[in-house]
Amino acid sequence: MVAKGTTLDEIKSSLDACIGKRIRLKANRGRKRVVEAQGVLEKTYPKIFVVKLDKEHAVKRLSYTYADILTQTVELTIDDDNVEAANM
């Protein structure tokens, strides 16, 4: 889990350790639109991370910034552990 007062670098390093693991995400897209998806944490980059989705439709990958986790726009569940910035 990511503790309160976490920096973007700490969020990135915690996600680096989870590359290749199953992930479930819930993203707030605004105006009561929420995207829920499951997949595998494929890759982390200096500013974003990429999730490869399980579904066989048009969108096969989603990418989000580490700031999305910090601002709680995106909630991740990796192996049944919530990864949130303001958790605790």
CNS distance restraints for C-alpha pairs under 8 A (distance, minus, plus):
assign (resid   1 and name CA) (resid  81 and name CA) 6.70 0.50 0.50
assign (resid   1 and name CA) (resid  82 and name CA) 6.20 0.50 0.50
assign (resid   1 and name CA) (resid  83 and name CA) 5.02 0.50 0.50
assign (resid   1 and name CA) (resid  84 and name CA) 6.81 0.50 0.50
assign (resid   1 and name CA) (resid  87 and name CA) 7.62 0.50 0.50
assign (resid   2 and name CA) (resid   6 and name CA) 6.78 0.50 0.50
assign (resid   2 and name CA) (resid  11 and name CA) 6.83 0.50 0.50
assign (resid   2 and name CA) (resid  14 and name CA) 7.67 0.50 0.50
assign (resid   2 and name CA) (resid  83 and name CA) 5.69 0.50 0.50
assign (resid   2 and name CA) (resid  84 and name CA) 5.68 0.50 0.50
assign (resid   2 and name CA) (resid  85 and name CA) 5.42 0.50 0.50
assign (resid   2 and name CA) (resid  86 and name CA) 7.70 0.50 0.50
assign (resid   2 and name CA) (resid  87 and name CA) 6.85 0.50 0.50
assign (resid   3 and name CA) (resid  84 and name CA) 7.56 0.50 0.50
assign (resid   3 and name CA) (resid  85 and name CA) 5.83 0.50 0.50
assign (resid   3 and name CA) (resid  86 and name CA) 6.46 0.50 0.50
assign (resid   3 and name CA) (resid  87 and name CA) 5.97 0.50 0.50
assign (resid   3 and name CA) (resid  88 and name CA) 5.99 0.50 0.50
assign (resid   4 and name CA) (resid  85 and name CA) 5.45 0.50 0.50
assign (resid   4 and name CA) (resid  86 and name CA) 4.67 0.50 0.50
assign (resid   4 and name CA) (resid  87 and name CA) 6.14 0.50 0.50
assign (resid   4 and name CA) (resid  88 and name CA) 6.05 0.50 0.50
assign (resid   5 and name CA) (resid  85 and name CA) 7.17 0.50 0.50
assign (resid   5 and name CA) (resid  86 and name CA) 7.43 0.50 0.50
assign (resid   6 and name CA) (resid  10 and name CA) 6.24 0.50 0.50
assign (resid   6 and name CA) (resid  11 and name CA) 6.95 0.50 0.50
assign (resid   6 and name CA) (resid  70 and name CA) 7.67 0.50 0.50
assign (resid   6 and name CA) (resid  85 and name CA) 6.24 0.50 0.50
assign (resid   7 and name CA) (resid  11 and name CA) 6.48 0.50 0.50
assign (resid   7 and name CA) (resid  70 and name CA) 7.96 0.50 0.50
assign (resid   8 and name CA) (resid  12 and name CA) 6.19 0.50 0.50
assign (resid   8 and name CA) (resid  66 and name CA) 5.90 0.50 0.50
assign (resid   8 and name CA) (resid  67 and name CA) 6.64 0.50 0.50
assign (resid   8 and name CA) (resid  70 and name CA) 7.35 0.50 0.50
assign (resid   9 and name CA) (resid  13 and name CA) 6.16 0.50 0.50
assign (resid  10 and name CA) (resid  14 and name CA) 6.18 0.50 0.50
assign (resid  11 and name CA) (resid  15 and name CA) 6.28 0.50 0.50
assign (resid  11 and name CA) (resid  66 and name CA) 6.56 0.50 0.50
assign (resid  11 and name CA) (resid  69 and name CA) 8.00 0.50 0.50
assign (resid  12 and name CA) (resid  16 and name CA) 6.05 0.50 0.50
assign (resid  12 and name CA) (resid  44 and name CA) 7.40 0.50 0.50
assign (resid  12 and name CA) (resid  46 and name CA) 7.86 0.50 0.50
assign (resid  12 and name CA) (resid  66 and name CA) 6.69 0.50 0.50
assign (resid  13 and name CA) (resid  17 and name CA) 6.60 0.50 0.50
assign (resid  14 and name CA) (resid  18 and name CA) 6.98 0.50 0.50
assign (resid  15 and name CA) (resid  19 and name CA) 6.66 0.50 0.50
assign (resid  15 and name CA) (resid  44 and name CA) 7.38 0.50 0.50
assign (resid  16 and name CA) (resid  43 and name CA) 7.98 0.50 0.50
assign (resid  16 and name CA) (resid  44 and name CA) 6.41 0.50 0.50
assign (resid  18 and name CA) (resid  41 and name CA) 7.03 0.50 0.50
assign (resid  18 and name CA) (resid  78 and name CA) 7.64 0.50 0.50
assign (resid  19 and name CA) (resid  40 and name CA) 7.74 0.50 0.50
assign (resid  19 and name CA) (resid  41 and name CA) 5.17 0.50 0.50
assign (resid  19 and name CA) (resid  42 and name CA) 5.92 0.50 0.50
assign (resid  19 and name CA) (resid  43 and name CA) 6.31 0.50 0.50
assign (resid  19 and name CA) (resid  44 and name CA) 7.66 0.50 0.50
assign (resid  20 and name CA) (resid  40 and name CA) 5.79 0.50 0.50
assign (resid  20 and name CA) (resid  41 and name CA) 5.32 0.50 0.50
assign (resid  20 and name CA) (resid  42 and name CA) 5.79 0.50 0.50
assign (resid  21 and name CA) (resid  40 and name CA) 5.57 0.50 0.50
assign (resid  21 and name CA) (resid  41 and name CA) 5.89 0.50 0.50
assign (resid  21 and name CA) (resid  78 and name CA) 7.01 0.50 0.50
assign (resid  21 and name CA) (resid  79 and name CA) 7.42 0.50 0.50
assign (resid  22 and name CA) (resid  38 and name CA) 7.51 0.50 0.50
assign (resid  22 and name CA) (resid  39 and name CA) 5.82 0.50 0.50
assign (resid  22 and name CA) (resid  40 and name CA) 4.60 0.50 0.50
assign (resid  22 and name CA) (resid  41 and name CA) 6.61 0.50 0.50
assign (resid  22 and name CA) (resid  78 and name CA) 6.17 0.50 0.50
assign (resid  22 and name CA) (resid  79 and name CA) 6.51 0.50 0.50
assign (resid  23 and name CA) (resid  38 and name CA) 5.78 0.50 0.50
assign (resid  23 and name CA) (resid  39 and name CA) 5.40 0.50 0.50
assign (resid  23 and name CA) (resid  40 and name CA) 5.42 0.50 0.50
assign (resid  23 and name CA) (resid  41 and name CA) 6.25 0.50 0.50
assign (resid  23 and name CA) (resid  51 and name CA) 7.87 0.50 0.50
assign (resid  23 and name CA) (resid  76 and name CA) 6.82 0.50 0.50
assign (resid  23 and name CA) (resid  77 and name CA) 5.70 0.50 0.50
assign (resid  23 and name CA) (resid  78 and name CA) 4.72 0.50 0.50
assign (resid  23 and name CA) (resid  79 and name CA) 6.90 0.50 0.50
assign (resid  24 and name CA) (resid  36 and name CA) 7.47 0.50 0.50
assign (resid  24 and name CA) (resid  37 and name CA) 5.86 0.50 0.50
assign (resid  24 and name CA) (resid  38 and name CA) 4.39 0.50 0.50
assign (resid  24 and name CA) (resid  39 and name CA) 6.45 0.50 0.50
assign (resid  24 and name CA) (resid  76 and name CA) 5.83 0.50 0.50
assign (resid  24 and name CA) (resid  77 and name CA) 5.06 0.50 0.50
assign (resid  24 and name CA) (resid  78 and name CA) 6.55 0.50 0.50
assign (resid  25 and name CA) (resid  35 and name CA) 7.88 0.50 0.50
assign (resid  25 and name CA) (resid  36 and name CA) 5.70 0.50 0.50
assign (resid  25 and name CA) (resid  37 and name CA) 5.48 0.50 0.50
assign (resid  25 and name CA) (resid  38 and name CA) 6.36 0.50 0.50
assign (resid  25 and name CA) (resid  74 and name CA) 6.81 0.50 0.50
assign (resid  25 and name CA) (resid  75 and name CA) 5.65 0.50 0.50
assign (resid  25 and name CA) (resid  76 and name CA) 4.56 0.50 0.50
assign (resid  25 and name CA) (resid  77 and name CA) 6.23 0.50 0.50
assign (resid  26 and name CA) (resid  34 and name CA) 6.77 0.50 0.50
assign (resid  26 and name CA) (resid  35 and name CA) 5.65 0.50 0.50
assign (resid  26 and name CA) (resid  36 and name CA) 4.52 0.50 0.50
assign (resid  26 and name CA) (resid  37 and name CA) 6.72 0.50 0.50
assign (resid  26 and name CA) (resid  74 and name CA) 5.70 0.50 0.50
assign (resid  26 and name CA) (resid  75 and name CA) 5.20 0.50 0.50
assign (resid  26 and name CA) (resid  76 and name CA) 6.59 0.50 0.50
assign (resid  27 and name CA) (resid  34 and name CA) 5.58 0.50 0.50
assign (resid  27 and name CA) (resid  35 and name CA) 5.05 0.50 0.50
assign (resid  27 and name CA) (resid  36 and name CA) 6.47 0.50 0.50
assign (resid  27 and name CA) (resid  73 and name CA) 5.82 0.50 0.50
assign (resid  27 and name CA) (resid  74 and name CA) 4.35 0.50 0.50
assign (resid  27 and name CA) (resid  75 and name CA) 6.42 0.50 0.50
assign (resid  28 and name CA) (resid  32 and name CA) 7.54 0.50 0.50
assign (resid  28 and name CA) (resid  33 and name CA) 6.24 0.50 0.50
assign (resid  28 and name CA) (resid  34 and name CA) 4.65 0.50 0.50
assign (resid  28 and name CA) (resid  35 and name CA) 6.51 0.50 0.50
assign (resid  28 and name CA) (resid  73 and name CA) 5.32 0.50 0.50
assign (resid  28 and name CA) (resid  74 and name CA) 6.40 0.50 0.50
assign (resid  29 and name CA) (resid  33 and name CA) 5.20 0.50 0.50
assign (resid  29 and name CA) (resid  34 and name CA) 5.64 0.50 0.50
assign (resid  29 and name CA) (resid  35 and name CA) 7.05 0.50 0.50
assign (resid  29 and name CA) (resid  73 and name CA) 7.79 0.50 0.50
assign (resid  30 and name CA) (resid  34 and name CA) 7.42 0.50 0.50
assign (resid  37 and name CA) (resid  53 and name CA) 6.98 0.50 0.50
assign (resid  38 and name CA) (resid  53 and name CA) 5.87 0.50 0.50
assign (resid  38 and name CA) (resid  54 and name CA) 6.20 0.50 0.50
assign (resid  39 and name CA) (resid  51 and name CA) 6.19 0.50 0.50
assign (resid  39 and name CA) (resid  52 and name CA) 5.36 0.50 0.50
assign (resid  39 and name CA) (resid  53 and name CA) 4.16 0.50 0.50
assign (resid  39 and name CA) (resid  54 and name CA) 5.00 0.50 0.50
assign (resid  40 and name CA) (resid  51 and name CA) 5.58 0.50 0.50
assign (resid  40 and name CA) (resid  52 and name CA) 5.27 0.50 0.50
assign (resid  40 and name CA) (resid  53 and name CA) 6.59 0.50 0.50
assign (resid  40 and name CA) (resid  54 and name CA) 7.79 0.50 0.50
assign (resid  41 and name CA) (resid  49 and name CA) 7.67 0.50 0.50
assign (resid  41 and name CA) (resid  50 and name CA) 6.22 0.50 0.50
assign (resid  41 and name CA) (resid  51 and name CA) 4.59 0.50 0.50
assign (resid  41 and name CA) (resid  52 and name CA) 6.41 0.50 0.50
assign (resid  42 and name CA) (resid  49 and name CA) 7.76 0.50 0.50
assign (resid  42 and name CA) (resid  50 and name CA) 5.59 0.50 0.50
assign (resid  42 and name CA) (resid  51 and name CA) 5.37 0.50 0.50
assign (resid  42 and name CA) (resid  52 and name CA) 5.86 0.50 0.50
assign (resid  43 and name CA) (resid  49 and name CA) 5.85 0.50 0.50
assign (resid  43 and name CA) (resid  50 and name CA) 5.34 0.50 0.50
assign (resid  43 and name CA) (resid  51 and name CA) 7.34 0.50 0.50
assign (resid  44 and name CA) (resid  48 and name CA) 6.19 0.50 0.50
assign (resid  44 and name CA) (resid  49 and name CA) 4.27 0.50 0.50
assign (resid  44 and name CA) (resid  50 and name CA) 6.33 0.50 0.50
assign (resid  45 and name CA) (resid  49 and name CA) 5.82 0.50 0.50
assign (resid  47 and name CA) (resid  65 and name CA) 5.86 0.50 0.50
assign (resid  47 and name CA) (resid  66 and name CA) 6.66 0.50 0.50
assign (resid  48 and name CA) (resid  63 and name CA) 6.42 0.50 0.50
assign (resid  48 and name CA) (resid  64 and name CA) 5.45 0.50 0.50
assign (resid  48 and name CA) (resid  65 and name CA) 4.24 0.50 0.50
assign (resid  48 and name CA) (resid  66 and name CA) 6.13 0.50 0.50
assign (resid  49 and name CA) (resid  63 and name CA) 5.52 0.50 0.50
assign (resid  49 and name CA) (resid  64 and name CA) 5.70 0.50 0.50
assign (resid  49 and name CA) (resid  65 and name CA) 6.32 0.50 0.50
assign (resid  49 and name CA) (resid  66 and name CA) 7.39 0.50 0.50
assign (resid  50 and name CA) (resid  61 and name CA) 6.62 0.50 0.50
assign (resid  50 and name CA) (resid  62 and name CA) 5.71 0.50 0.50
assign (resid  50 and name CA) (resid  63 and name CA) 4.38 0.50 0.50
assign (resid  50 and name CA) (resid  64 and name CA) 6.78 0.50 0.50
assign (resid  51 and name CA) (resid  61 and name CA) 5.54 0.50 0.50
assign (resid  51 and name CA) (resid  62 and name CA) 5.28 0.50 0.50
assign (resid  51 and name CA) (resid  63 and name CA) 6.23 0.50 0.50
assign (resid  52 and name CA) (resid  60 and name CA) 5.97 0.50 0.50
assign (resid  52 and name CA) (resid  61 and name CA) 4.47 0.50 0.50
assign (resid  52 and name CA) (resid  62 and name CA) 6.65 0.50 0.50
assign (resid  53 and name CA) (resid  59 and name CA) 7.79 0.50 0.50
assign (resid  53 and name CA) (resid  60 and name CA) 5.29 0.50 0.50
assign (resid  53 and name CA) (resid  61 and name CA) 5.60 0.50 0.50
assign (resid  53 and name CA) (resid  62 and name CA) 7.42 0.50 0.50
assign (resid  54 and name CA) (resid  60 and name CA) 7.55 0.50 0.50
assign (resid  55 and name CA) (resid  60 and name CA) 7.07 0.50 0.50
assign (resid  56 and name CA) (resid  60 and name CA) 7.09 0.50 0.50
assign (resid  64 and name CA) (resid  68 and name CA) 6.58 0.50 0.50
assign (resid  65 and name CA) (resid  69 and name CA) 7.34 0.50 0.50
assign (resid  66 and name CA) (resid  70 and name CA) 6.47 0.50 0.50
assign (resid  67 and name CA) (resid  71 and name CA) 6.00 0.50 0.50
assign (resid  68 and name CA) (resid  72 and name CA) 5.96 0.50 0.50
assign (resid  68 and name CA) (resid  73 and name CA) 4.98 0.50 0.50
assign (resid  68 and name CA) (resid  74 and name CA) 5.45 0.50 0.50
assign (resid  69 and name CA) (resid  73 and name CA) 6.07 0.50 0.50
assign (resid  69 and name CA) (resid  74 and name CA) 5.10 0.50 0.50
assign (resid  69 and name CA) (resid  75 and name CA) 6.34 0.50 0.50
assign (resid  69 and name CA) (resid  76 and name CA) 7.89 0.50 0.50
assign (resid  69 and name CA) (resid  83 and name CA) 7.83 0.50 0.50
assign (resid  69 and name CA) (resid  84 and name CA) 6.09 0.50 0.50
assign (resid  69 and name CA) (resid  85 and name CA) 6.32 0.50 0.50
assign (resid  70 and name CA) (resid  84 and name CA) 6.94 0.50 0.50
assign (resid  70 and name CA) (resid  85 and name CA) 4.94 0.50 0.50
assign (resid  70 and name CA) (resid  86 and name CA) 7.52 0.50 0.50
assign (resid  71 and name CA) (resid  85 and name CA) 7.40 0.50 0.50
assign (resid  72 and name CA) (resid  84 and name CA) 6.74 0.50 0.50
assign (resid  72 and name CA) (resid  85 and name CA) 6.99 0.50 0.50
assign (resid  72 and name CA) (resid  86 and name CA) 7.78 0.50 0.50
assign (resid  75 and name CA) (resid  82 and name CA) 7.22 0.50 0.50
assign (resid  75 and name CA) (resid  83 and name CA) 6.60 0.50 0.50
assign (resid  75 and name CA) (resid  84 and name CA) 6.17 0.50 0.50
assign (resid  76 and name CA) (resid  82 and name CA) 5.82 0.50 0.50
assign (resid  76 and name CA) (resid  83 and name CA) 5.26 0.50 0.50
assign (resid  76 and name CA) (resid  84 and name CA) 7.06 0.50 0.50
assign (resid  77 and name CA) (resid  81 and name CA) 5.30 0.50 0.50
assign (resid  77 and name CA) (resid  82 and name CA) 4.54 0.50 0.50
assign (resid  77 and name CA) (resid  83 and name CA) 6.06 0.50 0.50
assign (resid  78 and name CA) (resid  82 and name CA) 6.58 0.50 0.50
assign (resid  78 and name CA) (resid  83 and name CA) 7.28 0.50 0.50
assign (resid  83 and name CA) (resid  87 and name CA) 7.86 0.50 0.50
